[in-house]
C-alpha cells in the first residue's frame, strides 16, 4: 500500500534547423546535429538527477530515485534532405521533496545555455503533462488496509 506517488513532467523539446538538399548541407542547419547537443545535455542532467533520492519508503531502492528518460525522438523526412526539425520527448519523475517549478527551470536553463553557446540553436520547449508529487497526510485508510491485510494473512504484492 502506497501513500503517494512521484510527480511527472512530460516534456518535448523541438530543435529547429533549415532544410536544404543534402548535396549542399552548408546552406542549411541540420536539426539532428543540433539536437545531439540537447541530448548530451539531457543525459548529463540524467546522471545528476538519478543521485537525488526520496526519504519515503518505496518498493525498491531504485524506486527512491528521481529519473529522467528520453522516450521519443522524431526527425528527418528523407535521406537526401537536411532535417529542419527534430522533436525530443522525455519523462521526468519528480520526488515529493523536489519543487516541480525548479525541475522545469532546470530544463530551461540547459536550453538557454546551449543557445548562448550556439547562435544557430533554435528550439521550443513544451510542457506536455505535469503532475505534482503527492503524499497522503491522512493515513487512516492505508492504516486500516494494512491491518486488514495483516490479519487476513494476504501477502502484499511485490
C-alpha positions as CSV (number, residue, x, y, z in Angstrom):
1,X,0.0,0.0,0.0
2,X,1.5,3.3,-1.1
3,X,0.6,6.6,0.4
4,X,1.7,8.7,-2.5
5,X,3.4,8.9,-5.9
6,X,6.1,10.7,-7.7
7,X,5.2,13.6,-9.8
8,X,5.8,13.7,-13.5
9,X,6.8,16.2,-16.2
10,X,6.5,15.0,-19.8
11,X,8.3,17.5,-22.0
12,X,9.0,18.0,-25.6
13,X,11.9,19.9,-27.0
14,X,11.8,20.7,-30.7
15,X,15.1,21.8,-32.2
16,X,14.7,23.9,-35.4
17,X,17.1,24.0,-38.3
18,X,17.0,24.9,-42.0
19,X,16.1,22.3,-44.6
20,X,18.2,22.0,-47.8
21,X,19.2,19.3,-50.2
22,X,21.9,17.0,-48.6
23,X,24.3,17.7,-51.5
24,X,24.6,21.3,-50.2
25,X,24.5,21.0,-46.4
26,X,26.4,24.2,-45.9
27,X,23.3,26.1,-47.0
28,X,21.2,24.7,-44.2
29,X,21.2,24.0,-40.5
30,X,20.9,20.3,-39.6
31,X,18.4,20.0,-36.7
32,X,19.6,16.4,-35.9
33,X,23.1,17.6,-35.4
34,X,21.9,20.5,-33.2
35,X,19.7,18.0,-31.3
36,X,22.7,16.0,-30.3
37,X,23.9,18.8,-28.1
38,X,20.4,18.8,-26.4
39,X,20.5,15.1,-26.0
40,X,24.0,15.1,-24.5
41,X,23.0,17.9,-22.0
42,X,19.9,15.9,-21.0
43,X,21.9,12.8,-20.5
44,X,24.4,14.7,-18.3
45,X,21.4,16.0,-16.3
46,X,20.1,12.5,-16.0
47,X,23.3,11.4,-14.2
48,X,22.9,14.3,-11.8
49,X,19.1,13.7,-11.3
50,X,19.5,10.0,-10.5
51,X,21.5,10.8,-7.5
52,X,18.5,12.5,-5.9
53,X,16.5,10.2,-3.6
54,X,13.4,10.4,-1.5
55,X,13.3,9.8,2.2
56,X,9.9,7.9,1.8
57,X,9.7,4.1,1.8
58,X,9.4,2.7,-1.8
59,X,9.0,-0.7,-3.4
60,X,12.8,-0.9,-4.1
61,X,15.9,1.2,-3.5
62,X,16.0,2.1,-7.2
63,X,12.4,3.5,-6.9
64,X,13.7,6.1,-4.4
65,X,15.5,7.9,-7.3
66,X,14.3,10.8,-9.4
67,X,14.5,9.9,-13.0
68,X,14.8,11.4,-16.5
69,X,14.2,9.2,-19.5
70,X,14.4,10.2,-23.2
71,X,11.4,8.4,-24.6
72,X,10.7,9.7,-28.2
73,X,12.9,11.2,-30.9
74,X,11.4,12.2,-34.3
75,X,13.2,14.0,-37.1
76,X,14.1,13.9,-40.8
77,X,11.9,13.2,-43.8
78,X,14.3,11.7,-46.4
79,X,17.9,10.6,-46.7
80,X,18.8,13.3,-49.1
81,X,17.2,16.2,-47.1
82,X,18.9,18.0,-44.3
83,X,16.3,18.0,-41.5
84,X,14.8,21.2,-40.3
85,X,13.1,19.9,-37.2
86,X,13.8,17.2,-34.5
87,X,11.5,16.6,-31.5
88,X,12.8,15.0,-28.3
89,X,10.3,13.9,-25.7
90,X,11.2,13.0,-22.1
91,X,9.7,11.7,-18.9
92,X,11.0,13.3,-15.7
93,X,9.8,11.7,-12.4
94,X,9.7,14.2,-9.6
95,X,10.1,13.3,-6.0
96,X,7.9,14.7,-3.2
97,X,10.9,16.6,-1.8
98,X,11.5,18.4,-5.2
99,X,10.0,21.6,-6.4
100,X,8.3,21.0,-9.8
101,X,8.9,24.6,-10.9
102,X,12.6,24.2,-10.3
103,X,12.5,21.0,-12.4
104,X,11.2,22.9,-15.3
105,X,13.7,25.7,-14.7
106,X,16.5,23.2,-14.8
107,X,15.5,22.2,-18.3
108,X,15.1,25.8,-19.4
109,X,18.5,26.7,-18.1
110,X,20.1,23.9,-20.1
111,X,18.4,25.1,-23.3
112,X,19.3,28.7,-22.6
113,X,23.0,27.8,-22.1
114,X,23.0,25.8,-25.3
115,X,21.5,28.8,-27.2
116,X,24.2,31.1,-25.7
117,X,27.0,28.8,-27.0
118,X,25.5,28.3,-30.4
119,X,23.6,31.2,-32.1
120,X,22.1,28.7,-34.6
121,X,20.5,26.8,-31.8
122,X,16.7,27.4,-32.0
123,X,14.2,25.4,-30.0
124,X,10.8,25.3,-28.4
125,X,10.0,23.6,-25.1
126,X,6.5,22.4,-24.4
127,X,5.2,21.0,-21.1
128,X,3.1,18.1,-22.3
129,X,2.0,16.8,-18.9
130,X,2.6,17.9,-15.4
131,X,1.5,16.1,-12.3
132,X,2.6,17.2,-8.8
133,X,4.1,14.6,-6.5
134,X,1.6,13.6,-3.8
135,X,1.9,12.1,-0.3
136,X,-1.2,11.3,1.8
137,X,-1.3,13.3,5.0
138,X,-4.2,11.5,6.5
139,X,-3.2,7.8,6.5
140,X,-6.2,6.4,8.3
141,X,-7.4,4.5,5.2
142,X,-4.0,3.0,4.5
143,X,-3.5,2.0,8.1
144,X,-6.9,0.2,8.1
145,X,-6.0,-1.6,4.8
146,X,-2.6,-2.6,6.2
147,X,-4.2,-4.0,9.3
148,X,-6.8,-5.9,7.2
149,X,-4.1,-7.4,5.1
150,X,-2.1,-8.4,8.2
151,X,-4.9,-10.1,10.0
152,X,-6.2,-11.9,6.9
153,X,-2.7,-13.3,6.0
154,X,-2.9,-11.9,2.5
155,X,0.6,-11.4,1.0
156,X,1.2,-7.9,-0.3
157,X,2.2,-7.7,-3.9
158,X,5.9,-7.3,-4.6
